[in-house]
Amino acid sequence: MPTRPTTITAAAGEFYVAHQLSVRGFLVAIPRANVPSLDLLVSDASGAHSVSIQVKTSSGAWRDYKRTPERDHWEFDVGEKAMHQKSERLFYTFVDLNGGDGSPKVFVVPSHVVHEQMNDGCDRKRFMMWITAGEEKDYLERWDLVESALTSVK
């Protein structure tokens, strides 16, 4: 497969997440130009409740350690701003395009989880979100987390 520019990879992830949410009956808006803190605005059918989604996409996020399988994980670059963003109405979706082999994997993660990982006291040169194989069940295709945020009245 030819290499693709990161902007195309990012767009593929955003449109895939928008598709997944739309088929579940949510209204999805993709802002037109480089909004710094969100990639998608999502609301329920009535428009009364909304959430923001930050999409992070990788062509191949899986890191496999044959000699130390306990270190296996998916890895996504989130940037320094993830240290400061946290809201009940903000979610991250981490999309692994699997190098184009098969359907993408989407991890739906509340922003407070990302915030906590970025503020765990480690000195960081890169701001990476890791999702371990053990955490897969907590976040893989967890669209219900978004649905719950959209249906809860606060």
C-alpha positions as CSV (number, residue, x, y, z in Angstrom):
1,M,0.0,0.0,0.0
2,P,1.4,3.4,-0.9
3,T,2.1,5.8,2.0
4,R,-0.6,8.4,2.5
5,P,-0.2,11.9,3.8
6,T,-1.2,12.3,7.5
7,T,-4.0,14.7,6.6
8,I,-5.7,11.9,4.6
9,T,-5.2,9.4,7.4
10,A,-6.7,11.9,9.8
11,A,-9.7,12.6,7.5
12,A,-10.3,8.9,7.0
13,G,-10.6,8.4,10.8
14,E,-12.9,11.4,11.2
15,F,-15.2,10.3,8.4
16,Y,-15.2,6.7,9.7
17,V,-16.2,7.8,13.2
18,A,-18.8,10.2,11.8
19,H,-20.3,7.3,9.8
20,Q,-20.4,5.0,12.8
21,L,-22.2,7.7,14.9
22,S,-24.6,8.5,12.0
23,V,-25.7,4.9,11.5
24,R,-26.5,4.9,15.3
25,G,-29.0,7.8,14.8
26,F,-26.8,10.7,16.0
27,L,-26.4,14.0,14.3
28,V,-22.8,14.6,13.4
29,A,-21.2,17.9,12.3
30,I,-17.6,18.1,11.0
31,P,-16.3,21.7,11.6
32,R,-14.9,23.3,8.5
33,A,-11.5,24.4,9.6
34,N,-9.0,23.4,12.2
35,V,-11.0,23.8,15.4
36,P,-8.3,23.2,18.0
37,S,-10.2,21.1,20.6
38,L,-12.6,19.0,18.6
39,D,-13.0,17.2,15.3
40,L,-16.7,16.3,15.5
41,L,-19.8,17.8,17.2
42,V,-22.4,15.1,17.9
43,S,-26.0,15.6,19.2
44,D,-29.0,13.5,19.8
45,A,-31.8,13.6,17.3
46,S,-33.6,16.4,19.1
47,G,-30.4,18.5,19.2
48,A,-31.0,19.0,23.0
49,H,-27.8,17.3,24.1
50,S,-24.3,17.4,22.5
51,V,-20.8,16.1,22.9
52,S,-17.5,16.9,21.3
53,I,-15.2,14.2,19.9
54,Q,-11.5,14.4,19.2
55,V,-10.4,11.8,16.7
56,K,-6.9,10.4,16.6
57,T,-6.1,8.1,13.7
58,S,-3.2,5.8,13.0
59,S,-2.5,3.7,9.9
60,G,-1.1,1.0,12.2
61,A,-1.3,1.6,16.0
62,W,-0.7,-2.0,17.3
63,R,2.7,-2.5,18.9
64,D,3.5,-6.2,19.3
65,Y,6.3,-7.3,21.7
66,K,7.0,-11.0,21.0
67,R,9.4,-11.4,23.9
68,T,7.4,-9.4,26.4
69,P,3.7,-9.7,25.3
70,E,2.5,-8.0,28.5
71,R,3.8,-4.8,26.8
72,D,1.5,-5.2,23.7
73,H,-0.6,-2.1,23.1
74,W,-2.2,0.3,20.7
75,E,-0.4,3.6,20.5
76,F,-1.8,7.0,19.4
77,D,-0.2,10.4,19.4
78,V,-2.5,12.8,21.3
79,G,-0.4,16.0,21.7
80,E,0.3,18.1,24.7
81,K,-3.2,19.6,24.8
82,A,-4.5,16.3,26.0
83,M,-2.9,17.1,29.4
84,H,-5.3,20.0,29.8
85,Q,-8.6,18.8,28.2
86,K,-11.1,17.0,30.4
87,S,-14.9,17.2,30.3
88,E,-17.9,14.8,30.7
89,R,-18.9,16.0,27.2
90,L,-15.6,15.4,25.5
91,F,-14.5,12.0,24.1
92,Y,-11.5,10.7,22.2
93,T,-11.9,8.2,19.5
94,F,-8.7,6.3,18.6
95,V,-9.0,4.8,15.1
96,D,-6.6,2.1,14.0
97,L,-6.9,1.7,10.2
98,N,-4.9,-1.6,10.5
99,G,-2.8,-0.6,7.5
100,G,-5.9,-0.9,5.3
101,D,-6.3,-4.6,6.1
102,G,-9.9,-5.2,7.3
103,S,-12.2,-2.9,9.2
104,P,-10.7,-0.2,11.4
105,K,-10.7,-0.6,15.1
106,V,-12.2,2.3,17.1
107,F,-11.6,2.9,20.8
108,V,-14.0,5.3,22.4
109,V,-12.4,6.8,25.5
110,P,-13.7,9.5,27.8
111,S,-11.5,12.5,28.0
112,H,-10.8,12.1,31.7
113,V,-9.1,8.8,31.1
114,V,-6.8,10.4,28.5
115,H,-6.2,13.3,30.9
116,E,-5.3,11.0,33.7
117,Q,-2.8,9.0,31.6
118,M,-1.2,12.2,30.3
119,N,-0.9,13.5,33.9
120,D,0.5,10.4,35.6
121,G,3.7,12.1,36.6
122,C,5.8,10.7,33.8
123,D,8.2,13.1,32.0
124,R,7.1,13.0,28.4
125,K,8.9,13.9,25.2
126,R,5.9,12.7,23.2
127,F,2.3,12.6,24.3
128,M,1.1,9.1,23.5
129,M,-2.1,7.3,24.6
130,W,-1.6,3.6,25.1
131,I,-4.4,1.2,25.2
132,T,-3.3,-2.2,26.4
133,A,-4.7,-5.5,25.2
134,G,-6.3,-5.9,28.7
135,E,-8.1,-2.5,28.3
136,E,-9.5,-3.4,24.8
137,K,-12.8,-4.6,26.2
138,D,-13.3,-1.3,28.1
139,Y,-13.0,0.9,25.0
140,L,-13.3,-1.0,21.7
141,E,-16.5,0.0,19.9
142,R,-17.9,1.5,23.1
143,W,-20.4,3.8,21.3
144,D,-22.6,3.4,24.3
145,L,-20.4,5.8,26.3
146,V,-21.3,8.5,23.8
147,E,-24.9,7.5,23.8
148,S,-25.0,7.6,27.6
149,A,-23.5,11.1,27.6
150,L,-26.1,12.3,25.1
151,T,-29.1,10.9,26.9
152,S,-28.1,11.9,30.5
153,V,-29.7,15.1,31.7
154,K,-27.5,17.4,33.7
